[in-house]
Amino acid sequence: MQETLFLTDKLKTILPKIKEFLVNEIYPLETSEHLTGKFSKVAKILDQKRELVRAAGLWGLQHTEEEGGLGLTLCEFGQVSELLATTPFGHYTFHCQAPDIGNMELIGKYASQEIKDRFLHPLIEGKIRSCFAMTEPEFAGSNPVNLGTTAVRDGDHYIVNGHKWFTSSADGAAFAVVMAVTNPDAAPHKRSSQIIVPTDTPGFKLVRNISIMGEPSDHWSSHAEVTFENCRVPVTNLIAAEGMGFMLAQERLGPGRIHHCMRWIGTSERAFDLMCKRAASRDMGDGTFLGEKQIVQFWIAESRAEIDAARLMVLRTADNIDKFGAAAVRNQISEIKFFCAKIMLDVIDRAIQVHGALGITDDTLLSFWYRHERAARIYDGADEVHKSALARSILAGYGLETKRR
């Protein structure tokens, strides 16, 4: 259900085109064969669809006009992201998938021209893919200040050593944006930096694609464990300056959470649609339909209200980021993260319940999303971290200064 309050003239033109493309070209690919197992199988087909996206003038919609995009605001692109998320293959086909989109934004804003020429431009064109390596198995992932990976200066190079996991899309990526400690004696938030490490650098090793609820997958749809053993990269691969790693991570996650939340809303909408269709068509055998049952009606009503509320919250936040910057609305960013993740998972769960046994099979999209989206309440900071941070900020306004324990 499109929110007309934020519907601009640009969106009125492109959203119908995107919807038509998804219905005709992408939805038919949502078969059990493509929703399970190796992503590389369906990627071959999606890469052909990508050429159709280019031909339709819909490639890289998130980019500035100088980079070949449409110069959409964050609020505008959020609505594009919602529509693309109605299918697991939407973002990849339109080349605005995570983690590439975050890396493109980060490099475009903070990296040197040398880095842009070597890494950003091929990434924008879709010639290569990238990954982002921050989370480490030895440390709590919701606290990016604690890192064991180091980048030690050796003349004109850094020597990178460390162990990362959930380095999403590392399988087949051309380079990793690595968060590593460069200034161990500095204040906690000034110790790390972000450095580009090409994946063909000696010492870079993809240990495994981590199995997520039974599916390791590969290609873009992978979450890898990787190690860096004396990886030597030039100092010019540094993004921005030393000690800015934490700031860059926060800068990346502000718009990134808009992307995530609008994607979750799009997924919720598709699950809601499937639930309603099932409720309206499932004959209970006694002359009544499933949708006539009051509990199912409650689920439908609650889902509709929650999705609509979530959308307005996210678009308000996106609009405020466009106007005032992410730092000014950090409370709203935390709020939408845990709110939207829970709503999506609740809607998916209700939709599965309405489908009965069919809902847990791979004959529908629901089991795919149930497996792969449960992590929404964990990555980019666990829900509990965001709730605690939001509460502390609110209580500070009432004069209560809380401390982390």
WOURCOR-V715547 format. One line per field, one symbol per residue. ss: DSSP state (H for helix, E for strand, - for the rest). A space follows every 50 residues. Layout:
ss: ???
//
This chain:
ss: ---HHH--HHHHHHHHHHHHHHHHHHHHH--HHHH---HHHHHHHHHHHH HHHHH---------HHH------HHHHHHHHHHH-----HHHH------H HHHHHHHHHH--HHHHHHHHHHHHH----EEEE----------------E EEEE--EEEEEEEEEEEE------EEEEEEE------HHH-EEEEEEE-- ---EEEEEE--E--E---HHH-EEEEEEEEEEEEHHHE------HHHHHH HHHHHHHHHHHHHHHHHHHHHHHHHHHHHHH-E-----EHHH-HHHHHHH HHHHHHHHHHHHHHHHHHHHHHHH-HHHHHHHHHHHHHHHHHHHHHHHHH HHHHHHHHHH-----HHHHHHHHHHHH-----HHHHHHHHHHHHHH---- -----
//
